[in-house]
């Protein structure tokens, strides 16, 4: 082998070496890129696992809340059937005794508060006169007593419940007391002879 041939071979090997260096650099860059992608994939996997746990927790919470909502709805319906409807019916009856007409313009809400139905809206009865507030309060209490004591009837103490009623409403008060005394023992107290019944 002569010197020129060796020189050519050295030159070829040098080029091959440079090519291999370039290839190593490219492969290293690709490896680094793959490593970054692998890190990203691992991070995404961790996020996926975290999201899966959160999804399962949220799904469980939703199921619990959904079941709670159903149970509350059932309880409300049961409460309405057992108490609200009978209390409303009794309220209408007692209001009719006191005022001479039914109490259909009054409605019992879910918290057992009485509201006046007017122009498609419920109005707060606290805006009414003291006489009407007393009258409505007495009817509501009697209706609740009816609902709570279906069998054994308690005695009822009335401490001048008609003090704020006008003369016209006092006529209804007499009918009211006579009627409730058919089912309940009444202790009626008053400070004024005009309200003697």
DRENDO-674474 format. One record per residue: residue number from 1; residue in three letters; x, y, z of N, C-alpha, C, O in turn. Coordinates in steps of 0.1 Angstrom, whole numbers, plus 5000, padded with zeros to 4 digits. Layout:
<recs>
REC  pos  code  n.east  n.north  n.up  ca.east  ca.north  ca.up  c.east  c.north  c.up  o.east  o.north  o.up
REC  NUM   ALA       X        Y     Z        X         Y      Z       X        Y     Z       X        Y     Z
...
</recs>
This chain:
<recs>
REC  pos  code  n.east  n.north  n.up  ca.east  ca.north  ca.up  c.east  c.north  c.up  o.east  o.north  o.up
REC    1   UNK    5009     4988  5000     5000      5000   5000    5009     5012  5000    5018     5014  5008
REC    2   UNK    5006     5021  4991     5015      5033   4990    5009     5044  4998    4998     5043  5004
REC    3   UNK    5016     5054  4999     5013      5066   5008    5000     5073  5003    4992     5077  5011
REC    4   UNK    4998     5074  4991     4986      5081   4985    4973     5073  4989    4963     5078  4992
REC    5   UNK    4975     5060  4988     4963      5051   4991    4960     5052  5006    4948     5053  5010
REC    6   UNK    4970     5053  5014     4968      5055   5029    4962     5068  5032    4953     5070  5040
REC    7   UNK    4967     5078  5024     4961      5091   5026    4946     5091  5022    4938     5098  5029
REC    8   UNK    4943     5084  5012     4928      5084   5007    4920     5076  5018    4909     5080  5021
REC    9   UNK    4926     5066  5023     4919      5058   5033    4917     5066  5046    4906     5066  5052
REC   10   UNK    4927     5074  5050     4926      5082   5061    4916     5093  5059    4908     5096  5068
REC   11   UNK    4916     5098  5047     4906      5109   5044    4892     5103  5045    4883     5109  5050
REC   12   UNK    4890     5091  5039     4877      5084   5040    4873     5082  5055    4861     5084  5059
REC   13   UNK    4883     5077  5062     4880      5074   5077    4876     5087  5084    4868     5087  5093
REC   14   UNK    4883     5098  5080     4881      5111   5087    4866     5115  5084    4859     5120  5092
REC   15   UNK    4862     5113  5071     4849      5117   5067    4839     5108  5074    4828     5113  5079
REC   16   UNK    4842     5096  5075     4833      5086   5082    4832     5090  5097    4821     5090  5103
REC   17   UNK    4843     5094  5102     4844      5098   5117    4835     5110  5118    4827     5111  5128
REC   18   UNK    4836     5120  5109     4828      5133   5110    4813     5129  5109    4805     5135  5116
REC   19   UNK    4810     5120  5099     4797      5116   5097    4791     5109  5110    4780     5111  5114
REC   20   UNK    4800     5101  5116     4795      5094   5128    4793     5104  5139    4784     5103  5147
REC   21   UNK    4802     5114  5140     4800      5125   5150    4787     5132  5148    4780     5134  5158
REC   22   UNK    4784     5135  5135     4771      5142   5133    4760     5133  5136    4750     5137  5142
REC   23   UNK    4761     5120  5133     4751      5111   5136    4749     5110  5151    4738     5109  5156
REC   24   UNK    4760     5109  5159     4760      5109   5173    4753     5121  5179    4744     5120  5188
REC   25   UNK    4756     5133  5174     4750      5145   5178    4735     5145  5176    4727     5149  5184
REC   26   UNK    4731     5141  5163     4717      5140   5160    4710     5130  5169    4699     5132  5174
REC   27   UNK    4716     5118  5171     4710      5108   5179    4709     5113  5193    4699     5110  5200
REC   28   UNK    4719     5120  5198     4719      5125   5212    4707     5135  5213    4700     5135  5223
REC   29   UNK    4706     5144  5203     4695      5154   5203    4682     5147  5203    4672     5151  5210
REC   30   UNK    4681     5136  5194     4668      5129   5194    4665     5122  5207    4654     5121  5212
REC   31   UNK    4676     5116  5213     4674      5110   5227    4670     5120  5237    4661     5117  5245
REC   32   UNK    4676     5132  5237     4672      5142   5246    4657     5146  5244    4649     5148  5253
REC   33   UNK    4653     5147  5231     4640      5150   5227    4630     5139  5232    4620     5142  5238
REC   34   UNK    4634     5127  5230     4626      5115   5235    4625     5115  5250    4615     5112  5256
REC   35   UNK    4636     5119  5256     4636      5120   5271    4627     5130  5276    4619     5128  5286
REC   36   UNK    4627     5142  5269     4617      5153   5273    4603     5148  5271    4594     5150  5279
REC   37   UNK    4601     5141  5259     4587      5136   5256    4583     5126  5267    4572     5126  5271
REC   38   UNK    4593     5117  5271     4590      5107   5281    4586     5114  5294    4577     5110  5301
REC   39   UNK    4594     5124  5298     4591      5132   5310    4577     5138  5309    4569     5137  5319
REC   40   UNK    4574     5143  5298     4561      5150   5296    4550     5139  5296    4539     5141  5302
REC   41   UNK    4552     5127  5290     4542      5116   5291    4540     5112  5305    4529     5110  5310
REC   42   UNK    4551     5111  5313     4550      5107   5327    4542     5117  5335    4534     5114  5343
REC   43   UNK    4545     5130  5332     4537      5141   5339    4522     5140  5335    4514     5142  5344
REC   44   UNK    4520     5138  5322     4506      5137   5318    4499     5125  5324    4488     5125  5328
REC   45   UNK    4507     5114  5326     4501      5102   5332    4498     5105  5347    4487     5101  5352
REC   46   UNK    4507     5112  5354     4504      5116   5368    4492     5125  5368    4483     5123  5377
REC   47   UNK    4491     5135  5359     4479      5143   5359    4467     5135  5356    4456     5138  5362
REC   48   UNK    4468     5126  5347     4456      5117   5344    4452     5109  5356    4440     5109  5359
REC   49   UNK    4462     5104  5364     4458      5096   5376    4452     5106  5386    4442     5102  5392
REC   50   UNK    4457     5118  5388     4451      5128   5397    4437     5131  5393    4428     5132  5401
REC   51   UNK    4436     5134  5380     4422      5137   5374    4412     5125  5376    4401     5127  5379
REC   52   UNK    4417     5113  5374     4409      5101   5376    4404     5101  5391    4392     5098  5393
REC   53   UNK    4413     5103  5400     4409      5103   5414    4399     5114  5417    4389     5112  5424
REC   54   UNK    4402     5126  5412     4392      5137   5413    4379     5134  5407    4368     5137  5413
REC   55   UNK    4379     5128  5395     4367      5124   5388    4359     5114  5397    4347     5116  5398
REC   56   UNK    4366     5104  5402     4359      5094   5410    4353     5101  5423    4342     5098  5427
REC   57   UNK    4361     5110  5429     4356      5117   5441    4344     5126  5438    4334     5126  5445
REC   58   UNK    4345     5133  5427     4334      5142   5422    4322     5134  5419    4310     5137  5422
REC   59   UNK    4324     5122  5412     4313      5114   5408    4306     5108  5421    4293     5108  5421
REC   60   UNK    4314     5104  5431     4308      5100   5443    4300     5111  5450    4289     5108  5455
REC   61   UNK    4306     5123  5451     4299      5134   5457    4286     5137  5450    4276     5140  5456
REC   62   UNK    4287     5137  5437     4275      5139   5429    4264     5129  5432    4252     5132  5434
REC   63   UNK    4268     5116  5433     4258      5106   5436    4252     5108  5450    4240     5106  5452
REC   64   UNK    4261     5111  5459     4256      5114   5473    4246     5126  5473    4236     5125  5479
REC   65   UNK    4250     5137  5466     4242      5149   5466    4229     5146  5459    4218     5150  5463
REC   66   UNK    4229     5138  5448     4217      5134   5440    4208     5126  5449    4196     5128  5449
REC   67   UNK    4214     5116  5456     4206      5108   5465    4200     5117  5477    4188     5115  5481
REC   68   UNK    4208     5126  5482     4203      5135   5492    4191     5143  5487    4181     5145  5494
REC   69   UNK    4193     5148  5475     4182      5157   5469    4169     5148  5468    4158     5153  5471
REC   70   UNK    4171     5136  5463     4159      5127   5462    4152     5125  5476    4140     5126  5477
REC   71   UNK    4161     5122  5486     4155      5120   5499    4149     5132  5505    4138     5131  5511
REC   72   UNK    4155     5144  5503     4149      5156   5508    4136     5159  5500    4126     5164  5507
REC   73   UNK    4135     5156  5488     4123      5158   5480    4112     5148  5485    4100     5152  5487
REC   74   UNK    4116     5136  5488     4106      5126   5494    4102     5131  5508    4090     5130  5511
REC   75   UNK    4111     5136  5516     4108      5141   5529    4098     5153  5528    4089     5154  5536
REC   76   UNK    4101     5162  5519     4092      5173   5517    4078     5169  5513    4068     5174  5518
REC   77   UNK    4078     5159  5503     4065      5154   5499    4057     5147  5510    4045     5149  5512
REC   78   UNK    4065     5140  5518     4059      5133   5530    4054     5143  5540    4043     5142  5546
REC   79   UNK    4063     5153  5542     4059      5164   5552    4046     5171  5547    4037     5174  5555
REC   80   UNK    4046     5174  5534     4035      5181   5528    4022     5173  5530    4011     5178  5534
REC   81   UNK    4023     5160  5527     4011      5152   5528    4007     5150  5542    3995     5150  5545
REC   82   UNK    4017     5149  5551     4013      5146   5565    4009     5159  5573    4000     5158  5581
REC   83   UNK    4016     5170  5571     4014      5182   5579    4009     5194  5571    3999     5200  5575
REC   84   UNK    4016     5197  5560     4013      5210   5553    3998     5211  5548    3991     5221  5551
REC   85   UNK    3994     5200  5542     3980      5200   5536    3970     5201  5548    3961     5209  5547
REC   86   UNK    3971     5192  5558     3961      5193   5569    3962     5206  5577    3952     5212  5581
REC   87   UNK    3974     5212  5578     3975      5225   5585    3969     5236  5577    3962     5244  5583
REC   88   UNK    3971     5235  5564     3964      5245   5555    3949     5244  5556    3942     5254  5557
REC   89   UNK    3944     5232  5556     3930      5230   5557    3924     5235  5570    3914     5241  5570
REC   90   UNK    3931     5231  5581     3927      5236   5594    3927     5251  5595    3918     5258  5601
REC   91   UNK    3938     5257  5590     3939      5272   5590    3928     5278  5583    3922     5288  5588
REC   92   UNK    3924     5273  5571     3913      5278   5563    3900     5277  5571    3892     5287  5571
REC   93   UNK    3898     5266  5578     3886      5264   5587    3886     5274  5598    3875     5281  5600
REC   94   UNK    3897     5276  5605     3897      5285   5617    3895     5300  5612    3889     5308  5618
REC   95   UNK    3902     5303  5601     3901      5316   5595    3886     5319  5592    3881     5330  5594
REC   96   UNK    3879     5309  5586     3865      5310   5583    3857     5313  5595    3847     5321  5594
REC   97   UNK    3860     5306  5606     3852      5309   5619    3854     5323  5623    3844     5330  5627
REC   98   UNK    3866     5328  5623     3869      5341   5628    3864     5353  5619    3859     5363  5623
REC   99   UNK    3865     5350  5606     3863      5361   5596    3850     5359  5588    3846     5369  5581
REC  100   UNK    3844     5348  5589     3832      5345   5581    3834     5342  5567    3824     5340  5559
REC  101   UNK    3846     5341  5562     3850      5336   5549    3862     5327  5550    3868     5326  5560
REC  102   UNK    3864     5320  5539     3875      5310   5539    3889     5317  5539    3889     5329  5535
REC  103   UNK    3899     5311  5542     3913      5317   5542    3920     5313  5530    3933     5313  5530
REC  104   UNK    3913     5311  5518     3920      5307   5506    3930     5317  5501    3939     5313  5493
REC  105   UNK    3929     5330  5505     3939      5339   5500    3952     5338  5508    3962     5345  5505
REC  106   UNK    3952     5330  5518     3964      5328   5526    3970     5314  5523    3963     5304  5520
REC  107   UNK    3983     5313  5522     3990      5301   5519    4001     5298  5529    4008     5307  5533
REC  108   UNK    4002     5285  5532     4013      5281   5541    4025     5277  5533    4024     5269  5523
REC  109   UNK    4037     5283  5536     4049      5279   5529    4056     5267  5536    4051     5262  5546
REC  110   UNK    4067     5262  5530     4074      5250   5535    4079     5252  5549    4082     5243  5557
REC  111   UNK    4081     5265  5554     4086      5268   5567    4074     5271  5577    4076     5276  5588
REC  112   UNK    4062     5268  5572     4050      5270   5580    4047     5284  5583    4041     5288  5593
REC  113   UNK    4052     5293  5574     4048      5307   5575    4036     5310  5566    4035     5304  5556
REC  114   UNK    4028     5319  5570     4016      5322   5563    4019     5334  5554    4025     5344  5559
REC  115   UNK    4016     5333  5541     4017      5345   5532    4004     5348  5525    3996     5339  5523
REC  116   UNK    4002     5360  5523     3989      5365   5516    3992     5364  5501    4001     5370  5496
REC  117   UNK    3983     5357  5494     3984      5356   5479    3977     5368  5473    3965     5369  5475
REC  118   UNK    3984     5376  5467     3978      5388   5461    3985     5391  5448    3998     5392  5447
REC  119   UNK    3978     5393  5437     3983      5396   5424    3994     5387  5419    4004     5391  5414
REC  120   UNK    3993     5374  5422     4002      5364   5418    4015     5362  5426    4024     5355  5422
REC  121   UNK    4015     5370  5437     4027      5369   5446    4023     5367  5460    4012     5370  5464
REC  122   UNK    4033     5361  5468     4030      5360   5482    4035     5372  5489    4046     5377  5488
REC  123   UNK    4026     5378  5497     4029      5390   5505    4031     5387  5520    4024     5378  5525
REC  124   UNK    4040     5393  5526     4044      5391   5540    4032     5396  5549    4028     5408  5548
REC  125   UNK    4027     5388  5558     4016      5392   5566    4020     5402  5577    4012     5408  5583
REC  126   UNK    4033     5403  5579     4038      5413   5589    4035     5427  5585    4036     5436  5593
REC  127   UNK    4031     5429  5572     4028      5443   5568    4013     5446  5570    4009     5457  5568
REC  128   UNK    4006     5436  5575     3991      5438   5578    3989     5445  5591    3999     5446  5599
REC  129   UNK    3977     5448  5594     3974      5454   5607    3977     5444  5619    3977     5432  5616
REC  130   UNK    3978     5449  5631     3981      5440   5642    3969     5431  5644    3971     5419  5648
REC  131   UNK    3957     5436  5642     3945      5427   5644    3946     5415  5634    3944     5404  5639
REC  132   UNK    3949     5418  5622     3950      5407   5612    3962     5398  5615    3961     5385  5614
REC  133   UNK    3973     5403  5620     3984      5395   5623    3981     5386  5635    3984     5374  5635
REC  134   UNK    3974     5391  5645     3969      5383   5657    3960     5372  5652    3961     5360  5656
REC  135   UNK    3951     5376  5644     3941      5366   5639    3947     5355  5631    3944     5343  5633
REC  136   UNK    3956     5359  5622     3963      5349   5613    3972     5340  5622    3972     5328  5620
REC  137   UNK    3979     5346  5632     3987      5338   5641    3979     5328  5649    3984     5317  5651
REC  138   UNK    3968     5332  5654     3959      5324   5662    3954     5312  5653    3954     5300  5658
REC  139   UNK    3950     5315  5641     3945      5304   5632    3957     5294  5629    3954     5282  5629
REC  140   UNK    3969     5299  5627     3980      5291   5624    3983     5282  5636    3986     5270  5634
REC  141   UNK    3983     5288  5648     3987      5280   5660    3976     5269  5662    3980     5258  5665
REC  142   UNK    3963     5272  5660     3953      5262   5662    3954     5251  5651    3953     5239  5655
REC  143   UNK    3958     5255  5639     3960      5245   5629    3971     5236  5632    3971     5224  5630
REC  144   UNK    3982     5241  5637     3994      5233   5641    3990     5224  5653    3995     5213  5654
REC  145   UNK    3982     5229  5662     3978      5221   5674    3970     5209  5668    3972     5198  5673
REC  146   UNK    3961     5212  5659     3953      5201   5653    3962     5190  5647    3960     5178  5649
REC  147   UNK    3972     5194  5640     3981      5185   5633    3990     5177  5643    3992     5165  5641
REC  148   UNK    3994     5184  5654     4003      5177   5663    3996     5168  5673    4002     5158  5677
REC  149   UNK    3984     5171  5676     3976      5164   5686    3964     5158  5680    3953     5163  5682
REC  150   UNK    3966     5147  5672     3954      5141   5665    3946     5133  5675    3933     5133  5673
REC  151   UNK    3952     5127  5685     3944      5118   5693    3942     5125  5707    3930     5129  5710
REC  152   UNK    3952     5127  5714     3951      5133   5728    3951     5148  5727    3961     5154  5722
REC  153   UNK    3940     5155  5731     3939      5169   5729    3944     5176  5741    3940     5173  5752
REC  154   UNK    3953     5186  5739     3958      5194   5751    3948     5205  5755    3939     5208  5747
REC  155   UNK    3950     5211  5767     3942      5223   5770    3949     5235  5764    3961     5235  5762
REC  156   UNK    3942     5245  5761     3947      5257   5754    3945     5269  5763    3933     5272  5767
REC  157   UNK    3955     5277  5765     3954      5290   5772    3954     5301  5762    3964     5302  5755
REC  158   UNK    3944     5309  5762     3943      5321   5754    3944     5333  5763    3934     5336  5770
REC  159   UNK    3954     5341  5761     3956      5353   5770    3953     5365  5761    3961     5371  5754
REC  160   UNK    3940     5369  5762     3935      5381   5755    3939     5381  5740    3945     5390  5736
REC  161   UNK    3936     5370  5733     3940      5369   5719    3933     5379  5709    3938     5381  5698
REC  162   UNK    3922     5385  5714     3914      5394   5705    3916     5408  5708    3907     5417  5704
REC  163   UNK    3926     5412  5715     3928      5426   5720    3929     5436  5708    3925     5447  5709
REC  164   UNK    3934     5431  5697     3936      5440   5685    3925     5439  5675    3926     5445  5664
REC  165   UNK    3915     5431  5678     3904      5430   5668    3894     5441  5669    3892     5446  5680
REC  166   UNK    3888     5445  5658     3877      5455   5658    3864     5448  5662    3864     5436  5663
REC  167   UNK    3854     5456  5664     3841      5450   5668    3835     5440  5659    3830     5430  5663
REC  168   UNK    3837     5442  5646     3832      5433   5636    3838     5419  5637    3831     5409  5636
REC  169   UNK    3851     5419  5639     3858      5406   5641    3855     5399  5654    3857     5387  5655
REC  170   UNK    3851     5407  5664     3848      5401   5677    3836     5392  5676    3836     5382  5684
REC  171   UNK    3827     5394  5667     3816      5385   5665    3821     5371  5661    3817     5361  5665
REC  172   UNK    3831     5371  5652     3837      5359   5647    3845     5352  5659    3846     5340  5659
REC  173   UNK    3850     5360  5668     3858      5354   5679    3849     5346  5688    3853     5336  5693
REC  174   UNK    3836     5350  5689     3827      5342   5698    3825     5329  5691    3825     5318  5698
REC  175   UNK    3822     5329  5678     3820      5316   5671    3833     5307  5672    3832     5295  5673
REC  176   UNK    3844     5314  5671     3857      5306   5671    3859     5299  5684    3862     5287  5685
REC  177   UNK    3857     5307  5695     3859      5301   5709    3849     5290  5711    3852     5279  5716
REC  178   UNK    3836     5292  5707     3826      5281   5709    3830     5269  5702    3828     5258  5707
REC  179   UNK    3834     5270  5690     3837      5259   5681    3850     5251  5686    3849     5239  5687
REC  180   UNK    3860     5258  5690     3872      5251   5694    3870     5245  5708    3877     5235  5712
REC  181   UNK    3861     5251  5716     3858      5245   5729    3851     5231  5728    3850     5224  5738
REC  182   UNK    3846     5228  5716     3840      5215   5714    3851     5204  5715    3848     5192  5719
REC  183   UNK    3863     5207  5711     3874      5197   5710    3885     5199  5720    3892     5190  5723
REC  184   UNK    3886     5211  5725     3897      5215   5734    3892     5221  5747    3881     5228  5747
REC  185   UNK    3899     5219  5758     3896      5226   5770    3903     5240  5769    3915     5240  5767
REC  186   UNK    3895     5250  5770     3900      5264   5768    3901     5272  5781    3891     5272  5788
REC  187   UNK    3912     5278  5783     3913      5288   5794    3915     5301  5788    3925     5304  5781
REC  188   UNK    3904     5309  5789     3904      5322   5782    3905     5333  5792    3897     5334  5801
REC  189   UNK    3915     5342  5790     3917      5353   5799    3916     5366  5791    3921     5367  5779
REC  190   UNK    3910     5376  5797     3909      5389   5790    3909     5400  5801    3906     5398  5812
REC  191   UNK    3913     5412  5797     3914      5423   5806    3902     5433  5804    3901     5443  5811
REC  192   UNK    3894     5430  5794     3883      5440   5791    3870     5433  5790    3869     5422  5783
REC  193   UNK    3859     5438  5796     3846      5432   5796    3840     5431  5782    3832     5422  5779
REC  194   UNK    3844     5439  5772     3838      5438   5759    3843     5426  5751    3837     5422  5741
REC  195   UNK    3854     5420  5756     3859      5408   5750    3856     5396  5758    3861     5385  5755
REC  196   UNK    3846     5397  5767     3842      5385   5774    3834     5376  5764    3826     5381  5756
REC  197   UNK    3836     5364  5765     3829      5355   5756    3821     5344  5763    3814     5336  5757
</recs>
